[in-house]
Amino acid sequence: MSETSYAVLGMFDSPDALMQAIPKVRATNLGTVEAYTPYPIHGIEEALGLRRSPLGGMVLVMGILGAITAFGFEYWISAIDYPIITGGKAANSWEAFIPIMFEVTVLFATFTAGLGMLLLLNKLPLFGHPVLSSKSITGITRDRYALALEAESDAFDSAAAARALQEAGAVEVEVLPAPERSPFLTSDFILRTLGGIFAACVVSGLAMFFGTKWFPLLPPMRHIEDQPRLNAQKASAFFKDGHGMQLPVPGTVARGYLPTATGTQEQAASLVNPLPRTKEVFTLGHKVYSNRCEVCHGALANGVGSLTAAYGGKPANLQAQQFRDYPDGEIYWAIVNGKNAMPSHAPYLTDQERWAVVHYVRALQRAQNAKDEDLKVVAP
Ligand code: HEC
């Protein structure tokens, strides 16, 4: 036959007749055998020799691939490209990688399930199965049972297929022409798709806008909307300038963040550390030092921190004689004002934390240059 056909449908009057015909038609090897029935028929999958869907396997493989991808990515970031110790964990801590591995596993698996089903198994963009446009479809959805021999190649012989179906007991046969594949990358298709997306955005945007405008809050909660209050970025009749948002009164200071009149570094030399050298103060100083200084100046304050290795800056070696001779006030000054490449730490350290870390730097300096007398046990 010259014209291409999608399949030949043979109609049967009872499920038994259909089941008996299946092995006979399959034996002819003329094409793929498919059955269309108004309701599920027990045992028909086995009779047709249908395999289980490959989707589960695809999802498994892609899920594992997702986990490996996430692990590789995290390992590369944390252990190779930017090995910064956080929270005292080793650079390669697989336990900490698990949440992201889990997320990426789910991501890969769900995308595989969705797209694999739609595009690979359900053959999008082919909308509508060709059998749906057959003459027999009204019978198939009611009280008749169809067996189809579907073309596997251009060599499909629809006359032979029709004969085979009749010999197997079909009361009627219908040849289905090959469907026209819906043209996919045409300008018409693309325009309509983009237009559809645009229309959906406009409609949902308007719906959100008017939905929240007209039905903002249900009656019992209205007072939240109605109470007098200042909204960020909104006008307000309460203040003279009409702005809802006001600048803080000049000179306002956040609690605990008193700016210090340090003057120049030389002038700051006379400042005296107001904190006593107690265990609590050193504990606080240690904490601040580990969180704020150690990346650059190193755990021993010798200027070799993990960040130094990564970006090659030159933080001061605080063990140098120059800095051991510094008065407390000059170290304090550097923390508050910053120095050259070192940024000011004033914005996020309270005054107490600044002085505590000065004590701690002193302790580090003394620990690295301990003398015999330092080892003497001091009587309580
Ligand atoms: C971003 C990296 C970085 C951090 C974090 C950092 N520093 Fe520095 N620090 C530097 C660099 C770089 C210098 C050298 C500046 C120069 O003299 O050019 C320096 C210099 C210093 C000096 C010497 C200042 C002087 O007078 O020469 C002191 C003291 C100091 N830092 C203390 C600290 C303390 C205490 C902390 C934590 C609160 C800290 N630094 C955090 C990079 C850093």
Boltz pocket constraint, residues with backbone or C-beta under 6 A from the ligand:
constraints:
  - pocket:
      binder: B
      contacts: [[A, 288], [A, 289], [A, 292], [A, 293], [A, 294], [A, 295], [A, 296], [A, 297], [A, 313], [A, 314], [A, 315], [A, 316], [A, 318], [A, 323], [A, 330], [A, 331], [A, 334], [A, 335], [A, 339], [A, 340], [A, 341], [A, 342], [A, 343], [A, 345], [A, 357], [A, 358], [A, 361]]
      max_distance: 6.0
